[in-house]
Amino acid sequence: MNVKMQSEQEIMRKAMNILWQTMEPSQLVEPISLWFSDDGDYLKTRDRMFAGETVASLAKKIRAMQEQKS
């Protein structure tokens, strides 16, 4: 199986679009500032942002947010 990897720029563009559609501009500032802090150490930022979270717990939160919007 071949996996086509997208560029970091394309992934960031998609992530920003998702955040822009689901968050208030004032809330969007927080993840952006975290991404560009820590000298760009994504793993350090990710660990801090999602401490104690699992894929299942994040999925549950996403579903709840989607249900509130519809």
Buried (B, 14 or more C-beta within 10 A) or exposed (E): EEEEEEEEEEEEEEEBEEBEEEBEEEEBEEBEEBBEEEEEEEEEBBEEEEEEEEEEEEEEEEEEEEEEEE
